[in-house]
Amino acid sequence: MHSRLLLRSIISLILLFTCCLITSAQDETFTMTSVGSDNFLITPWDLAYGPDDLLWVTERETGRVLRVDPATGDRDELLR
């Protein structure tokens, strides 16, 4: 009987802790900024910040790899 009560208490604490983590993550702010014109990318597939603080973007249909400066919108096509 004590083991069931202990198990229920542990599960309740885990659920409570998980809910607190989810709630605190939702309090963070997010700012979206447009970079470049509407036809800047054809079919963006993956995006990552590089060690040079530039965005590295792959395009699915063209196979291009682009490096984009988020501050200026300048881009370099690295692979095609």
N, C-alpha and C positions, 0 to 999 in steps of 0.2 A: 504494500500500500504506500509506504514512504517513497519507494522508487518511482512509482507513477506520479506522485505529487512533485517530486524533484524533477522528473522529466518534463512535466507540464510547465513548471516554473522556468526551467532552462529555455524551453521553446518560446515561452512568453517573453523572456528577456531578449532573446535573439530577434524576435519579430519587432519588439519595441525599438531596439538598437538600429535595426535595418530601416524602419520607418523614419527615425530621426536622421539617418544619413541621407535618405532620399529627399526629405524635406529641406535639409540644409543645402543640398546640391541645386535645388530649384530656386534658391534665393540669389544665385549668382546672376549678374547682368551680362547681356550679350549685345554687342554692337555689330551690325552688318554694314559693310561699306562696299559699294560697287567699284570695281576696278576695270577700266577700259570701256569700250563701246559695247552695244548690244550684241554685235557679231564678233566679239573679241575671240571667243572660243567656239569651235564648231560642235564638238561633243565631248566636253570635259568628263574624264573618267575617274581620275584620282588626283588628290591634291595634298601636298605636304610642304611644311616649312623646312628649308635646307639650312645647313650650318652657316650659310652666308646671309641669313635672314631674308631670303627671297623665296617666293612660292614656286614650287616645282609642280607642273601640271602635265598629266598625260591625257591624250585624246584617244577615245576608243576607235572611231572609224578611220581616222587618218594615221594613227600610230605615231603621231608627233609627241615629242617631249619638249615642253616649253619652260623657260625660267622667267618669272614675272616679278617685277619690282612693285610691291603693293603701294608704295608711296607715290610713284610716278605713273604706273601703268605701262612702263616700257617692258618689252618682252624680247627674249632671244629664243630662236628656234634651235634646239640643240641636236635633236635627232628627227629623222623623217623616215 
